[in-house]
């Protein structure tokens, strides 16, 4: 394959495993990237060692399948533009309090 994001510190096989898991994910997320599955703590660790290639990533609770029985929000890494779009659509919270389930 060649290259992989530097935050996959275990190497290319770790990135390939993530790609396979992401491909089989049953949830349709608004943005699919490896940053989506990051965490604030891991981002800070990667920033500290110079391995975060997308430091602009922000975190928020996102409802994966609005309008279905699956209404549990998940903490996701998002690009700033996706964060603003979802915030305007009231599909995310500020990362501290999930949005009400019914609107």
Secondary structure, DSSP 8 states (H G I E B T S, - for coil): -----TT-TT-HHHHHHHHHHHHT-SS--S--SGGGG--HHHHHHHHHTT--S-TT-EEEEEETTTTSS---EEEEEE-HHHHHHHHHTT-B--SSS---S--
